[in-house]
């Protein structure tokens, strides 16, 4: 299993295997002051290998501070990706998800959204949190 993509964005939706997003791909978050609670979305594509389809898996997505501490409760979900009829043998399946996240940020510096499947880290989207600039407004 591999990460096909992992994007931080202002808002996203997953519909019929496609990700629709606004304000995507950022890696710096500028908040007016700390502590500050902020909501954002995580766009995620997981490539499930042929031999890992038709089997239950456990997903965990967390947001971590500069010391690796989790900010709030992570999202946990179980998923199982099947093989549609006629899929060529060996073809991986991409599972596309949109995850709404809210974190109470208390420290400036490097942070990360971390994705684990079955207890193994598949990827992380790193971002730098800055304090004191103008707050970004979502549409």
Backbone as ProteinMPNN parsed JSONL, in Angstrom:
{"seq_chain_A": "XXXXXXXXXXXXXXXXXXXXXXXXXXXXXXXXXXXXXXXXXXXXXXXXXXXXXXXXXXXXXXXXXXXXXXXXXXXXXXXXXXXXXXXXXXXXXXXXXXXXXXXXXXXXXXXXXXXXXXXXXXXXXXXXXXXXXXXXXXX", "coords_chain_A": {"N_chain_A": [[0.841, -1.166, 0.0], [0.494, 2.234, -0.808], [0.939, 5.833, -0.655], [-0.861, 7.711, -2.88], [-1.438, 10.382, -3.22], [-1.243, 13.235, -1.037], [-2.627, 15.933, 0.274], [-2.798, 19.133, 1.766], [-5.473, 21.33, 2.326], [-7.84, 24.054, 2.0], [-10.497, 23.31, 1.742], [-12.079, 20.257, 0.824], [-13.609, 17.667, -1.179], [-14.485, 14.315, -1.737], [-15.608, 12.606, -4.486], [-16.973, 10.013, -6.272], [-14.443, 8.739, -6.723], [-12.811, 10.884, -7.327], [-11.048, 13.868, -6.359], [-12.135, 16.923, -5.257], [-11.107, 20.178, -4.716], [-10.399, 23.233, -2.888], [-8.148, 25.889, -2.458], [-5.735, 24.357, -2.237], [-2.732, 22.444, -1.505], [-1.067, 23.881, 0.177], [1.709, 24.718, 2.375], [2.403, 26.329, 4.42], [1.043, 27.79, 7.25], [-0.394, 30.587, 8.477], [-1.217, 32.052, 11.38], [-3.059, 34.455, 13.368], [-2.579, 34.603, 16.139], [-1.446, 32.572, 18.892], [-2.678, 30.415, 21.462], [-4.657, 28.803, 18.871], [-7.516, 27.656, 17.246], [-8.035, 25.789, 14.308], [-9.597, 24.907, 11.273], [-9.374, 22.658, 8.555], [-8.864, 20.8, 5.485], [-7.904, 17.493, 4.474], [-6.741, 16.031, 1.667], [-6.656, 12.851, 0.314], [-5.173, 10.089, -1.268], [-5.005, 6.685, -1.479], [-3.139, 4.071, -2.683], [-4.045, 0.904, -3.163], [-2.671, -2.201, -3.167], [-2.992, -5.044, -5.388], [-2.972, -7.543, -3.997], [-3.802, -6.661, -1.54], [-6.403, -5.942, -1.659], [-9.934, -6.543, -1.033], [-9.712, -7.047, 1.674], [-9.978, -6.138, 5.079], [-8.822, -2.979, 6.376], [-7.161, -0.682, 8.61], [-7.314, 2.748, 9.062], [-5.532, 5.592, 10.172], [-5.399, 8.972, 10.791], [-3.563, 11.689, 11.806], [-2.756, 14.885, 13.306], [0.253, 16.413, 13.966], [2.357, 18.129, 16.331], [5.412, 20.204, 16.575], [6.958, 18.561, 18.259], [6.106, 16.04, 17.754], [3.807, 15.315, 19.062], [0.381, 14.405, 19.187], [-2.246, 16.457, 18.044], [-5.193, 16.807, 19.438], [-7.793, 14.336, 18.884], [-7.121, 11.751, 16.6], [-8.311, 10.844, 13.307], [-9.934, 7.851, 12.859], [-10.616, 5.064, 10.828], [-12.136, 2.283, 9.237], [-11.507, 0.45, 6.279], [-12.215, -1.217, 3.193], [-11.158, -2.216, 0.126], [-12.445, -3.282, -2.879], [-12.241, -5.448, -5.806], [-13.201, -4.492, -8.958], [-15.304, -6.078, -11.487], [-13.541, -7.454, -14.247], [-11.143, -6.126, -13.855], [-7.712, -5.875, -14.573], [-5.403, -8.43, -13.635], [-3.255, -7.823, -10.916], [-3.467, -5.059, -10.984], [-3.485, -2.091, -9.134], [-5.73, -0.467, -6.807], [-7.08, 2.759, -6.388], [-7.976, 4.496, -3.563], [-9.841, 7.237, -2.769], [-10.078, 9.966, -0.579], [-11.561, 12.527, 1.448], [-10.76, 14.36, 4.222], [-11.962, 15.987, 6.991], [-10.423, 18.179, 9.177], [-9.665, 19.473, 12.408], [-7.678, 21.389, 14.477], [-6.199, 22.372, 17.554], [-3.921, 24.649, 17.698], [-0.912, 25.362, 19.376], [1.75, 25.956, 19.29], [4.268, 27.481, 17.34], [6.062, 26.554, 14.318], [7.395, 23.534, 12.719], [4.908, 21.272, 11.609], [2.785, 18.384, 11.045], [0.557, 16.442, 9.02], [-0.265, 13.177, 9.449], [-0.415, 9.974, 8.008], [-1.453, 6.736, 8.633], [-1.697, 3.259, 7.944], [-2.932, 0.275, 9.057], [-1.217, 0.46, 11.258], [1.216, 1.203, 10.16], [3.206, 3.853, 9.02], [2.337, 5.646, 6.182], [2.693, 8.084, 4.948], [3.368, 11.666, 5.203], [2.215, 15.001, 5.373], [3.925, 17.794, 5.498], [3.902, 20.927, 7.2], [4.45, 24.397, 7.943], [3.883, 26.265, 10.774], [3.103, 29.561, 11.414], [3.09, 32.458, 13.511], [1.309, 35.488, 14.024], [0.819, 36.763, 11.619], [-1.554, 37.904, 9.104], [-4.764, 36.405, 9.369], [-5.887, 33.762, 7.345], [-8.764, 33.707, 5.377], [-11.451, 31.534, 4.765], [-13.413, 30.803, 1.908]], "CA_chain_A": [[0.0, 0.0, 0.0], [1.279, 3.469, -0.931], [0.216, 7.095, -0.788], [-0.909, 8.245, -4.237], [-1.289, 11.817, -2.984], [-1.601, 13.716, 0.287], [-2.648, 17.385, 0.111], [-3.483, 19.988, 2.723], [-6.269, 22.292, 1.58], [-8.853, 24.763, 2.766], [-11.703, 22.482, 1.7], [-12.07, 19.237, -0.225], [-14.659, 16.655, -1.217], [-14.201, 13.152, -2.582], [-16.831, 12.167, -5.155], [-16.769, 9.045, -7.352], [-13.028, 8.474, -6.979], [-12.086, 12.117, -7.667], [-10.944, 14.837, -5.276], [-12.423, 18.31, -5.617], [-10.578, 20.953, -3.602], [-10.103, 24.654, -3.012], [-7.042, 26.296, -1.594], [-4.963, 23.141, -1.986], [-1.296, 22.346, -1.71], [-0.288, 24.8, 1.009], [2.624, 24.129, 3.357], [2.611, 27.324, 5.466], [-0.198, 28.256, 7.849], [-0.098, 31.803, 9.221], [-2.325, 32.37, 12.272], [-2.812, 35.749, 13.993], [-2.043, 34.418, 17.491], [-1.542, 31.218, 19.448], [-3.281, 29.262, 20.791], [-5.667, 29.098, 17.86], [-8.126, 26.469, 16.641], [-8.131, 25.981, 12.864], [-10.169, 23.786, 10.523], [-8.882, 22.512, 7.189], [-9.133, 19.475, 4.936], [-6.78, 16.681, 4.011], [-7.086, 15.226, 0.502], [-5.83, 11.657, 0.447], [-5.341, 8.976, -2.19], [-4.228, 5.511, -1.077], [-3.057, 3.041, -3.712], [-4.155, -0.402, -2.524], [-2.12, -3.233, -4.052], [-3.883, -6.146, -5.77], [-3.055, -8.551, -2.934], [-4.349, -6.05, -0.329], [-7.829, -5.692, -1.861], [-10.85, -7.508, -0.423], [-9.234, -7.287, 3.03], [-10.177, -4.936, 5.893], [-7.636, -2.225, 6.798], [-7.451, 0.391, 9.557], [-6.698, 4.026, 8.732], [-5.393, 6.581, 11.241], [-4.847, 10.246, 10.333], [-3.35, 12.578, 12.941], [-1.998, 16.116, 13.113], [1.297, 16.422, 14.993], [3.071, 19.381, 16.577], [6.85, 20.066, 16.311], [7.551, 17.5, 19.071], [5.509, 14.76, 17.383], [2.607, 15.067, 19.852], [-0.855, 14.513, 18.419], [-3.13, 17.554, 18.414], [-6.555, 16.287, 19.444], [-7.968, 12.936, 18.502], [-6.963, 11.476, 15.183], [-9.425, 10.189, 12.637], [-9.741, 6.42, 12.59], [-11.653, 4.495, 9.973], [-11.849, 0.997, 8.616], [-11.887, 0.437, 4.871], [-11.915, -2.411, 2.401], [-11.258, -1.909, -1.298], [-12.678, -4.494, -3.663], [-11.809, -5.461, -7.206], [-14.356, -4.524, -9.853], [-15.222, -7.093, -12.541], [-12.739, -7.129, -15.418], [-9.887, -5.451, -13.511], [-6.564, -6.73, -14.9], [-4.695, -8.97, -12.477], [-2.102, -7.04, -10.487], [-3.783, -3.626, -10.992], [-3.829, -1.533, -7.832], [-6.94, 0.336, -6.714], [-6.877, 4.005, -5.639], [-9.042, 4.919, -2.673], [-9.753, 8.696, -2.627], [-10.812, 10.428, 0.599], [-11.446, 13.887, 1.953], [-10.853, 14.29, 5.676], [-12.087, 17.278, 7.659], [-9.58, 18.198, 10.37], [-9.618, 20.663, 13.242], [-6.612, 21.249, 15.463], [-5.934, 23.503, 18.432], [-2.487, 24.878, 17.589], [-0.359, 26.118, 20.5], [3.175, 26.18, 19.067], [4.723, 27.736, 15.97], [7.11, 25.638, 13.869], [6.994, 22.47, 11.792], [3.826, 20.369, 11.984], [2.532, 17.403, 9.983], [-0.592, 15.541, 8.975], [0.372, 11.871, 9.3], [-1.338, 8.916, 7.601], [-1.021, 5.366, 8.915], [-2.62, 2.178, 7.626], [-2.565, -0.95, 9.784], [-0.115, 0.764, 12.167], [2.429, 1.582, 9.421], [3.11, 5.18, 8.425], [2.436, 5.666, 4.721], [3.136, 9.387, 4.481], [3.056, 12.847, 5.999], [2.223, 16.299, 4.709], [4.537, 18.727, 6.444], [3.596, 22.35, 7.044], [5.08, 25.252, 8.944], [2.911, 27.149, 11.4], [3.658, 30.86, 11.804], [2.202, 33.265, 14.342], [1.431, 36.936, 13.939], [0.427, 37.325, 10.331], [-3.002, 37.982, 8.914], [-5.465, 35.125, 9.3], [-6.44, 33.448, 6.035], [-10.194, 33.459, 5.471], [-11.978, 30.571, 3.809], [-14.618, 31.259, 1.192]], "C_chain_A": [[0.893, 1.238, 0.0], [0.359, 4.678, -0.946], [0.286, 7.519, -2.255], [-0.756, 9.755, -4.196], [-1.766, 12.138, -1.572], [-1.479, 15.234, 0.244], [-3.381, 18.061, 1.254], [-4.23, 21.041, 1.93], [-7.29, 22.963, 2.5], [-10.138, 23.946, 2.843], [-11.546, 21.439, 0.591], [-13.279, 18.321, -0.077], [-14.207, 15.536, -2.141], [-15.52, 12.641, -3.144], [-16.455, 11.239, -6.302], [-15.302, 8.861, -7.729], [-12.213, 9.678, -7.399], [-12.105, 13.05, -6.471], [-11.18, 16.232, -5.836], [-11.964, 19.165, -4.436], [-10.433, 22.422, -3.947], [-8.986, 24.976, -2.037], [-6.117, 25.145, -1.252], [-3.476, 23.286, -2.203], [-0.467, 23.266, -0.839], [0.625, 24.043, 1.965], [3.045, 25.141, 4.421], [1.24, 27.772, 5.938], [0.153, 29.416, 8.764], [-1.322, 32.184, 10.05], [-2.023, 33.658, 13.033], [-2.223, 35.654, 15.392], [-2.22, 32.965, 17.898], [-1.883, 31.33, 20.927], [-4.404, 29.683, 19.847], [-6.207, 27.781, 17.303], [-8.368, 26.747, 15.166], [-8.705, 24.728, 12.222], [-9.665, 23.815, 9.09], [-9.229, 21.119, 6.704], [-7.834, 18.799, 4.501], [-7.302, 15.827, 2.854], [-6.119, 14.061, 0.422], [-6.187, 10.634, -0.617], [-4.426, 7.84, -1.756], [-4.294, 4.489, -2.196], [-2.978, 1.678, -3.025], [-3.705, -1.465, -3.524], [-3.132, -4.361, -4.258], [-4.071, -7.134, -4.616], [-3.607, -7.996, -1.618], [-5.827, -5.681, -0.477], [-8.632, -6.81, -1.21], [-10.406, -7.942, 0.974], [-9.474, -6.018, 3.846], [-8.848, -4.315, 6.334], [-8.074, -1.126, 7.757], [-6.627, 1.623, 9.214], [-6.65, 4.896, 9.985], [-4.737, 7.815, 10.643], [-4.761, 11.167, 11.539], [-2.643, 13.851, 12.488], [-1.021, 16.202, 14.276], [1.956, 17.78, 15.095], [4.568, 19.172, 16.348], [7.542, 18.951, 17.1], [6.975, 16.126, 18.752], [4.294, 14.398, 18.209], [1.37, 15.265, 18.98], [-1.701, 15.652, 18.959], [-4.57, 17.061, 18.313], [-6.585, 14.814, 19.074], [-7.798, 12.785, 16.999], [-8.236, 10.867, 14.619], [-9.064, 8.723, 12.437], [-10.912, 5.934, 11.758], [-11.188, 3.136, 9.475], [-12.292, 1.07, 7.166], [-11.516, -0.898, 4.251], [-12.164, -2.058, 0.941], [-11.397, -3.208, -2.072], [-12.138, -4.364, -5.069], [-13.049, -5.489, -8.094], [-14.187, -5.605, -10.922], [-14.376, -6.593, -13.715], [-11.441, -6.397, -15.118], [-8.709, -6.373, -13.834], [-5.833, -7.186, -13.632], [-3.449, -8.141, -12.19], [-2.355, -5.534, -10.423], [-4.145, -3.154, -9.586], [-5.098, -0.692, -7.938], [-6.624, 1.606, -5.921], [-8.143, 4.345, -4.861], [-8.849, 6.412, -2.405], [-10.639, 9.13, -1.477], [-10.586, 11.907, 0.835], [-11.687, 13.823, 3.455], [-10.909, 15.703, 6.238], [-11.298, 17.206, 8.966], [-9.735, 19.529, 11.096], [-8.554, 20.416, 14.287], [-6.502, 22.528, 16.276], [-4.418, 23.689, 18.47], [-2.009, 25.757, 18.744], [1.083, 26.541, 20.276], [3.446, 26.464, 17.597], [5.785, 26.7, 15.609], [6.565, 24.55, 12.971], [5.933, 21.546, 12.391], [3.648, 19.371, 10.839], [1.18, 16.744, 10.146], [-0.015, 14.175, 8.605], [-0.692, 10.815, 9.008], [-0.703, 7.56, 7.897], [-2.112, 4.401, 8.457], [-2.077, 0.919, 8.283], [-1.328, -0.728, 10.655], [1.181, 1.174, 11.494], [2.237, 2.963, 8.794], [3.32, 5.097, 6.921], [2.956, 7.003, 4.211], [2.764, 10.486, 5.445], [3.137, 14.081, 5.127], [2.733, 17.297, 5.737], [4.087, 20.152, 6.14], [4.202, 23.123, 8.202], [4.035, 26.227, 9.461], [3.618, 28.416, 11.873], [2.612, 31.627, 12.602], [2.422, 34.742, 14.051], [1.056, 37.555, 12.633], [-1.069, 37.404, 10.204], [-3.61, 36.594, 8.768], [-6.031, 34.959, 7.89], [-7.913, 33.137, 6.204], [-10.615, 32.478, 4.375], [-13.231, 31.131, 3.166], [-15.808, 30.426, 1.591]], "O_chain_A": [[1.903, 1.295, 0.701], [-0.837, 4.566, -1.214], [1.377, 7.669, -2.807], [-0.05, 10.344, -5.014], [-2.578, 11.417, -0.991], [-0.372, 15.77, 0.185], [-4.455, 17.618, 1.663], [-3.693, 21.592, 0.968], [-7.56, 22.504, 3.61], [-10.789, 23.897, 3.887], [-10.952, 21.714, -0.451], [-13.883, 18.216, 0.99], [-13.619, 15.783, -3.194], [-16.433, 12.287, -2.397], [-15.708, 11.627, -7.2], [-14.958, 8.832, -8.91], [-11.054, 9.535, -7.786], [-13.039, 13.038, -5.67], [-10.506, 16.661, -6.772], [-12.366, 18.926, -3.298], [-10.355, 22.808, -5.113], [-8.896, 24.411, -0.946], [-5.75, 24.974, -0.09], [-3.017, 24.129, -2.973], [0.729, 23.425, -1.085], [0.365, 22.894, 2.321], [3.931, 24.863, 5.229], [0.373, 28.097, 5.127], [0.912, 29.251, 9.719], [-2.345, 32.59, 9.5], [-0.86, 33.938, 13.321], [-1.451, 36.523, 15.798], [-3.03, 32.232, 17.329], [-1.419, 32.258, 21.59], [-5.01, 30.744, 19.992], [-5.435, 26.896, 16.934], [-8.851, 27.821, 14.808], [-8.337, 23.612, 12.59], [-9.546, 24.882, 8.488], [-9.83, 20.338, 7.442], [-6.827, 19.445, 4.21], [-8.195, 15.0, 3.039], [-4.904, 14.252, 0.458], [-7.362, 10.345, -0.843], [-3.21, 8.013, -1.675], [-5.38, 4.085, -2.612], [-1.977, 1.344, -2.391], [-4.292, -1.607, -4.597], [-4.004, -4.599, -3.423], [-5.198, -7.514, -4.297], [-3.856, -8.756, -0.682], [-6.437, -5.169, 0.462], [-8.103, -7.871, -0.879], [-10.688, -9.061, 1.405], [-9.202, -4.922, 3.357], [-7.882, -5.021, 6.625], [-9.224, -0.688, 7.722], [-5.404, 1.555, 9.092], [-7.604, 4.936, 10.762], [-3.656, 7.731, 10.059], [-5.76, 11.403, 12.219], [-2.017, 13.889, 11.429], [-1.416, 16.08, 15.435], [2.104, 18.495, 14.104], [4.973, 18.075, 15.964], [8.583, 18.447, 16.679], [7.322, 15.146, 19.411], [3.783, 13.285, 18.085], [1.317, 16.171, 18.149], [-1.859, 15.803, 20.171], [-5.101, 16.915, 17.212], [-5.555, 14.149, 18.967], [-8.283, 13.61, 16.225], [-9.118, 10.432, 15.358], [-8.002, 8.405, 11.902], [-12.053, 6.347, 11.963], [-9.992, 2.888, 9.317], [-13.318, 1.672, 6.851], [-10.626, -1.605, 4.725], [-13.265, -1.647, 0.575], [-10.577, -4.117, -1.941], [-11.643, -3.311, -5.47], [-13.861, -6.409, -7.995], [-13.064, -6.005, -11.231], [-14.492, -5.436, -14.122], [-10.7, -6.074, -16.046], [-8.703, -7.531, -13.415], [-5.672, -6.418, -12.684], [-2.688, -7.802, -13.097], [-1.539, -4.801, -9.863], [-5.004, -3.741, -8.927], [-5.485, -0.264, -9.026], [-5.965, 1.532, -4.884], [-9.23, 4.465, -5.427], [-7.813, 6.815, -1.876], [-11.799, 8.729, -1.389], [-9.551, 12.463, 0.468], [-12.703, 13.293, 3.904], [-10.017, 16.515, 5.994], [-11.483, 16.285, 9.762], [-9.914, 20.575, 10.472], [-8.525, 19.357, 14.914], [-6.687, 23.628, 15.755], [-3.716, 22.975, 19.187], [-2.628, 26.776, 19.053], [1.592, 27.398, 20.999], [2.925, 25.781, 16.716], [6.343, 26.046, 16.49], [5.424, 24.62, 12.513], [6.051, 21.101, 13.533], [4.282, 19.499, 9.791], [0.713, 16.515, 11.262], [0.643, 14.031, 7.575], [-1.731, 10.763, 9.666], [0.418, 7.271, 7.478], [-3.302, 4.695, 8.57], [-0.919, 0.546, 8.091], [-0.487, -1.618, 10.779], [2.159, 1.468, 12.181], [1.237, 3.216, 8.123], [4.32, 4.563, 6.44], [3.591, 7.059, 3.157], [1.971, 10.295, 6.367], [4.004, 14.198, 4.261], [2.055, 17.601, 6.719], [3.914, 20.532, 4.982], [4.435, 22.586, 9.285], [3.384, 26.928, 8.686], [4.591, 28.361, 12.625], [1.409, 31.466, 12.394], [3.55, 35.195, 13.857], [0.978, 38.779, 12.539], [-1.787, 37.004, 11.12], [-3.036, 35.718, 8.121], [-6.583, 35.897, 7.316], [-8.278, 32.371, 7.096], [-10.192, 32.582, 3.223], [-14.009, 31.842, 3.802], [-16.914, 30.653, 1.1]]}, "name": "protein", "num_of_chains": 1, "seq": "XXXXXXXXXXXXXXXXXXXXXXXXXXXXXXXXXXXXXXXXXXXXXXXXXXXXXXXXXXXXXXXXXXXXXXXXXXXXXXXXXXXXXXXXXXXXXXXXXXXXXXXXXXXXXXXXXXXXXXXXXXXXXXXXXXXXXXXXXXX"}
